[in-house]
Protein backbone atom coordinates (compact mmCIF):
# COMPACT_ATOMS: atom_id res chain seq x y z
CA UNK A 1 0.00 0.00 0.00
CA UNK A 2 1.48 3.36 -0.96
CA UNK A 3 2.00 6.33 1.33
CA UNK A 4 -0.84 8.30 -0.26
CA UNK A 5 -3.41 5.71 0.69
CA UNK A 6 -2.05 5.43 4.21
CA UNK A 7 -2.16 9.18 4.72
CA UNK A 8 -5.48 9.76 2.97
CA UNK A 9 -7.45 7.18 4.95
CA UNK A 10 -5.35 6.74 8.10
CA UNK A 11 -4.78 3.05 7.44
CA UNK A 12 -2.07 0.89 8.97
CA UNK A 13 -2.25 -1.52 6.01
CA UNK A 14 -4.41 -2.27 2.99
CA UNK A 15 -7.46 -3.97 4.52
CA UNK A 16 -8.52 -5.84 1.38
CA UNK A 17 -5.38 -7.65 0.22
CA UNK A 18 -4.44 -11.25 0.96
CA UNK A 19 -1.37 -10.05 2.88
CA UNK A 20 -3.20 -8.52 5.85
CA UNK A 21 -1.62 -9.37 9.24
CA UNK A 22 -3.06 -12.25 11.21
CA UNK A 23 -4.76 -9.91 13.68
CA UNK A 24 -6.75 -8.45 10.79
CA UNK A 25 -8.23 -11.82 9.82
CA UNK A 26 -11.87 -12.23 10.75
CA UNK A 27 -12.27 -15.51 12.67
CA UNK A 28 -15.80 -16.99 12.63
CA UNK A 29 -16.80 -19.33 15.45
CA UNK A 30 -16.46 -22.45 13.26
CA UNK A 31 -12.88 -21.57 12.33
CA UNK A 32 -12.02 -20.78 15.95
CA UNK A 33 -13.30 -24.20 17.03
CA UNK A 34 -11.38 -25.97 14.27
CA UNK A 35 -8.10 -24.29 15.27
CA UNK A 36 -8.76 -25.10 18.92
CA UNK A 37 -9.36 -28.74 18.02
CA UNK A 38 -6.01 -28.93 16.23
CA UNK A 39 -4.09 -27.08 18.97
CA UNK A 40 -5.64 -28.94 21.89
CA UNK A 41 -6.24 -32.33 20.32
CA UNK A 42 -4.56 -33.41 17.13
CA UNK A 43 -1.02 -32.21 17.84
CA UNK A 44 -1.12 -34.43 20.91
CA UNK A 45 -3.05 -37.34 19.42
CA UNK A 46 -2.02 -37.18 15.77
CA UNK A 47 -4.16 -37.98 12.77
CA UNK A 48 -5.69 -36.24 9.77
CA UNK A 49 -7.85 -33.14 9.53
CA UNK A 50 -9.42 -31.55 6.46
CA UNK A 51 -10.55 -28.12 5.30
CA UNK A 52 -12.67 -28.12 2.15
CA UNK A 53 -14.97 -25.78 0.28
CA UNK A 54 -15.49 -23.73 -2.86
CA UNK A 55 -12.92 -21.16 -4.03
CA UNK A 56 -13.05 -17.88 -2.12
CA UNK A 57 -14.75 -19.28 0.99
CA UNK A 58 -11.70 -19.01 3.26
CA UNK A 59 -9.75 -22.30 3.05
CA UNK A 60 -6.30 -20.80 2.55
CA UNK A 61 -6.97 -18.08 5.12
CA UNK A 62 -7.94 -20.77 7.64
CA UNK A 63 -4.73 -22.67 6.91
CA UNK A 64 -2.65 -19.51 7.24
CA UNK A 65 -4.26 -18.63 10.57
CA UNK A 66 -3.71 -22.16 11.85
CA UNK A 67 -0.06 -22.14 10.74
CA UNK A 68 0.66 -18.88 12.57
CA UNK A 69 -1.04 -20.10 15.73
CA UNK A 70 0.89 -23.36 15.69
CA UNK A 71 4.15 -21.49 15.08
CA UNK A 72 3.71 -19.78 18.45
CA UNK A 73 3.62 -23.09 20.32
CA UNK A 74 6.96 -24.13 21.84
CA UNK A 75 8.75 -27.30 20.74
CA UNK A 76 6.49 -27.95 17.78
CA UNK A 77 7.71 -28.66 14.26
CA UNK A 78 5.39 -27.35 11.55
CA UNK A 79 5.98 -27.97 7.85
CA UNK A 80 3.97 -27.00 4.76
CA UNK A 81 3.96 -28.78 1.42
CA UNK A 82 4.38 -26.22 -1.37
CA UNK A 83 4.20 -28.53 -4.39
CA UNK A 84 1.29 -30.93 -3.91
CA UNK A 85 1.51 -32.13 -7.53
CA UNK A 86 4.81 -33.91 -6.84
CA UNK A 87 5.41 -37.52 -7.73
CA UNK A 88 6.62 -39.87 -5.01
CA UNK A 89 10.31 -39.12 -5.49
CA UNK A 90 9.83 -35.36 -5.31
CA UNK A 91 7.43 -35.77 -2.40
CA UNK A 92 10.18 -37.52 -0.44
CA UNK A 93 12.63 -34.78 -1.38
CA UNK A 94 10.29 -32.10 -0.05
CA UNK A 95 9.51 -34.04 3.12
CA UNK A 96 13.21 -34.50 3.81
CA UNK A 97 13.76 -30.77 3.34
CA UNK A 98 10.83 -29.84 5.60
CA UNK A 99 11.89 -32.04 8.50
CA UNK A 100 15.66 -31.70 8.13
CA UNK A 101 16.25 -35.32 7.19
CA UNK A 102 18.80 -36.05 4.43
CA UNK A 103 17.16 -38.46 1.99
CA UNK A 104 18.05 -40.34 -1.16
CA UNK A 105 14.89 -40.38 -3.27
CA UNK A 106 15.90 -43.55 -5.09
CA UNK A 107 16.04 -45.34 -1.72
CA UNK A 108 12.40 -45.03 -0.71
CA UNK A 109 12.68 -47.46 2.19
CA UNK A 110 15.60 -45.53 3.61
CA UNK A 111 13.65 -42.27 3.36
CA UNK A 112 10.54 -43.84 4.87
CA UNK A 113 12.57 -45.15 7.80
CA UNK A 114 14.56 -41.93 8.37
CA UNK A 115 11.47 -39.71 8.43
CA UNK A 116 9.64 -41.96 10.87
CA UNK A 117 12.67 -42.08 13.16
CA UNK A 118 12.76 -38.27 13.18
CA UNK A 119 9.06 -38.13 14.04
CA UNK A 120 9.45 -40.72 16.79
CA UNK A 121 12.29 -38.66 18.29
CA UNK A 122 10.19 -35.47 18.13
CA UNK A 123 7.28 -37.21 19.81
CA UNK A 124 9.41 -38.63 22.61
CA UNK A 125 11.08 -35.31 23.37
CA UNK A 126 8.05 -33.01 23.12
CA UNK A 127 5.01 -35.31 23.52
CA UNK A 128 3.64 -33.57 20.44
CA UNK A 129 3.27 -34.76 16.88
CA UNK A 130 4.96 -32.78 14.10
CA UNK A 131 2.40 -30.97 11.93
CA UNK A 132 2.21 -31.14 8.14
CA UNK A 133 0.01 -28.57 6.34
CA UNK A 134 -1.00 -29.19 2.72
CA UNK A 135 -2.88 -26.57 0.71
CA UNK A 136 -4.44 -27.49 -2.66
CA UNK A 137 -4.40 -31.11 -1.51
CA UNK A 138 -6.84 -32.08 -4.27
CA UNK A 139 -3.82 -31.88 -6.60
CA UNK A 140 -1.98 -34.70 -4.80
CA UNK A 141 -1.81 -38.04 -6.55
CA UNK A 142 -3.48 -41.08 -4.94
CA UNK A 143 -0.07 -42.76 -4.68
CA UNK A 144 1.38 -39.86 -2.66
CA UNK A 145 -1.69 -39.65 -0.39
CA UNK A 146 -1.53 -43.38 0.28
CA UNK A 147 2.20 -43.16 1.01
CA UNK A 148 1.57 -40.33 3.46
CA UNK A 149 -1.07 -42.38 5.27
CA UNK A 150 1.34 -45.30 5.68
CA UNK A 151 4.23 -43.07 6.77
CA UNK A 152 2.15 -41.34 9.43
CA UNK A 153 1.08 -44.44 11.36
CA UNK A 154 2.91 -47.04 13.44
CA UNK A 155 2.28 -50.07 15.65
CA UNK A 156 -0.33 -51.59 13.36
CA UNK A 157 -2.12 -48.26 12.94
CA UNK A 158 -2.57 -47.77 16.69
CA UNK A 159 -0.16 -44.81 16.87
CA UNK A 160 -0.13 -41.66 14.76
CA UNK A 161 3.25 -40.04 14.14
CA UNK A 162 2.00 -36.90 12.40
CA UNK A 163 -0.77 -34.36 12.53
CA UNK A 164 -1.72 -33.74 8.89
CA UNK A 165 -4.08 -30.97 7.79
CA UNK A 166 -5.32 -31.24 4.20
CA UNK A 167 -6.99 -28.25 2.54
CA UNK A 168 -8.64 -28.29 -0.86
CA UNK A 169 -11.69 -27.50 -2.92
CA UNK A 170 -14.72 -29.72 -3.45
CA UNK A 171 -12.60 -32.18 -5.42
CA UNK A 172 -10.72 -33.20 -2.27
CA UNK A 173 -13.54 -35.01 -0.40
CA UNK A 174 -14.59 -36.46 -3.74
CA UNK A 175 -11.07 -37.79 -4.31
CA UNK A 176 -11.00 -39.37 -0.85
CA UNK A 177 -14.07 -41.42 -1.80
CA UNK A 178 -12.04 -43.27 -4.43
CA UNK A 179 -11.58 -46.93 -3.57
CA UNK A 180 -7.81 -46.74 -3.08
CA UNK A 181 -8.15 -43.68 -0.79
CA UNK A 182 -11.05 -44.83 1.40
CA UNK A 183 -8.57 -45.89 4.14
CA UNK A 184 -7.31 -42.29 4.27
CA UNK A 185 -10.77 -40.72 4.03
CA UNK A 186 -11.96 -42.80 6.99
CA UNK A 187 -9.11 -41.39 9.10
CA UNK A 188 -10.21 -37.74 8.85
CA UNK A 189 -10.86 -36.85 12.49
CA UNK A 190 -11.71 -33.16 12.24
CA UNK A 191 -13.32 -31.31 9.33
CA UNK A 192 -14.00 -27.70 8.48
CA UNK A 193 -16.36 -27.13 5.57
CA UNK A 194 -16.03 -23.55 4.37
CA UNK A 195 -19.42 -22.68 2.94
CA UNK A 196 -20.92 -19.62 1.32
CA UNK A 197 -20.99 -16.90 3.96
CA UNK A 198 -24.21 -15.34 5.13
CA UNK A 199 -24.85 -11.64 4.69
CA UNK A 200 -24.19 -11.15 8.40
CA UNK A 201 -20.85 -13.01 8.21
CA UNK A 202 -19.73 -10.93 5.24
CA UNK A 203 -20.68 -7.72 7.03
CA UNK A 204 -18.81 -8.79 10.19
CA UNK A 205 -15.74 -9.56 8.06
CA UNK A 206 -15.86 -6.19 6.32
CA UNK A 207 -16.29 -4.31 9.59
CA UNK A 208 -13.41 -6.23 11.19
CA UNK A 209 -11.08 -5.58 8.24
CA UNK A 210 -11.65 -1.82 8.22
CA UNK A 211 -11.54 -1.49 11.99
CA UNK A 212 -8.35 -3.54 12.36
CA UNK A 213 -6.69 -1.49 9.62
CA UNK A 214 -7.34 1.67 11.64
CA UNK A 215 -10.35 3.31 9.97
CA UNK A 216 -13.73 1.85 10.88
CA UNK A 217 -15.47 4.63 8.94
CA UNK A 218 -13.59 3.97 5.71
CA UNK A 219 -16.89 2.92 4.11
CA UNK A 220 -20.40 4.15 4.63
CA UNK A 221 -22.78 1.68 6.26
CA UNK A 222 -24.93 1.68 3.13
CA UNK A 223 -21.96 0.71 0.95
CA UNK A 224 -21.03 -2.13 3.28
CA UNK A 225 -24.53 -3.57 2.99
CA UNK A 226 -24.47 -3.13 -0.79
CA UNK A 227 -21.15 -4.99 -1.09
CA UNK A 228 -22.44 -7.83 1.07
CA UNK A 229 -25.57 -8.08 -1.08
CA UNK A 230 -23.50 -8.44 -4.26
CA UNK A 231 -20.70 -10.72 -2.99
CA UNK A 232 -22.82 -13.90 -3.41
CA UNK A 233 -21.51 -15.27 -0.11
CA UNK A 234 -17.89 -15.21 -1.28
CA UNK A 235 -15.18 -13.51 0.79
CA UNK A 236 -12.84 -13.22 -2.18
CA UNK A 237 -15.44 -11.43 -4.30
CA UNK A 238 -16.20 -9.14 -1.35
CA UNK A 239 -12.59 -8.06 -0.80
CA UNK A 240 -11.89 -7.79 -4.54
CA UNK A 241 -14.76 -5.34 -5.00
CA UNK A 242 -13.73 -3.41 -1.89
CA UNK A 243 -10.12 -3.17 -3.10
CA UNK A 244 -11.25 -1.81 -6.46
CA UNK A 245 -13.40 0.83 -4.78
CA UNK A 246 -10.54 1.84 -2.50
CA UNK A 247 -8.18 2.28 -5.45
CA UNK A 248 -10.66 4.44 -7.34
CA UNK A 249 -11.48 6.49 -4.24
CA UNK A 250 -7.78 7.19 -3.62
CA UNK A 251 -7.32 8.23 -7.24
CA UNK A 252 -10.18 10.70 -6.87
CA UNK A 253 -9.11 11.84 -3.38
CA UNK A 254 -12.52 10.97 -1.96
CA UNK A 255 -12.83 11.24 1.84
CA UNK A 256 -15.00 8.11 2.17
CA UNK A 257 -16.18 5.20 0.08
CA UNK A 258 -19.95 5.32 -0.47
CA UNK A 259 -22.75 3.95 -2.63
CA UNK A 260 -22.32 6.67 -5.26
CA UNK A 261 -18.78 5.41 -5.85
CA UNK A 262 -20.09 1.85 -6.12
CA UNK A 263 -22.53 2.89 -8.81
CA UNK A 264 -19.83 4.80 -10.68
CA UNK A 265 -17.50 1.79 -10.67
CA UNK A 266 -19.75 -1.24 -10.96
CA UNK A 267 -23.07 -0.11 -12.41
CA UNK A 268 -23.46 -1.27 -16.02
CA UNK A 269 -23.15 1.57 -18.51
CA UNK A 270 -26.36 2.91 -19.89
CA UNK A 271 -27.04 1.87 -23.44
CA UNK A 272 -28.79 4.24 -25.78
CA UNK A 273 -31.30 2.52 -28.00
CA UNK A 274 -30.57 3.19 -31.66
CA UNK A 275 -33.04 5.45 -33.33
CA UNK A 276 -35.23 3.84 -35.88
CA UNK A 277 -35.08 5.34 -39.30
CA UNK A 278 -38.32 7.08 -40.12
CA UNK A 279 -40.39 5.17 -42.54
CA UNK A 280 -40.44 6.59 -46.00
CA UNK A 281 -43.78 7.72 -47.21
Steps between C-alpha positions, in 0.01 A plus 500: 500500500648836404552797729216697341243241595636472852489875551168558325303242698710456815557131434771284653482259204284425198195330653394313186814319384594140574807620692317653797658415839356212697330734747301646211352163403136459593460172692147352496400266782534188281858588407586579862372158608692323224828668600434419865440136410835481321692685774345314792440161343668392181854620571490278807307209351603516135286420200347674200284810476343659193387843384288500185270734313448705186757757383487828691330360811805527727695171479845650450433772757403231752821310427708816533339588833555147628865502389572826683330378816693174496826687439456671837491169687834396652679183390274435204622429148268631229559438130299597191499322166542756221482269198209260548522380138830322569560139411621265772869575452452876518260459791775325696745774406266768633422306817870454569555873453207593726606280790877534463559138406755427224336259256589312185184496289601183318514321837136531601528257790792693642305826475189343651703369793699822557191722506317275744803488729509881502130514586539241775784706650290819484209326668713358780667832576197730475196270540363674192463381144669698222244681283481483121280757320399438138312762299344408163504138615256403224802520267684218680517166325333196661841332526645790702193521727516127567873522573437783745236295681741208541789723609292673766393190693683240708437197721239348271321833458455549875741796518503815289838662438375814326223754513405562136264777390376473141333799334335496160195579294197278447712254303688398815218319687395355166852367443507342846193295405703315237546134586877519549466806729210385719748394774626860513154657476381292796785641711390865475435589864415869475339685209432861415264557209533858380161587357350806338493772764178656617436870456566549871834314481612708203405821679687393816807423287488837326457688827788308660733565205443876498511533877819295537666705226435816702199664333162354591326778306688434177170395340149623552262253663285500187797403282593216733150356471506544122832314470371216716187475285707464182780272627288182458631363830862506383771670707734529203240679288424729795861608555570527126213745454603693811861524379387636164285764668786601728736544205252716311418705810870570562546604138214747537607614849159413642469527880283187533382209291123512445220363284543772237854374441369144473256604231770691313733199501275197471168613355461384139531784251179634362432396145325737266249328278573567134253726333281339245515650158176674418293309258495642154166613379 
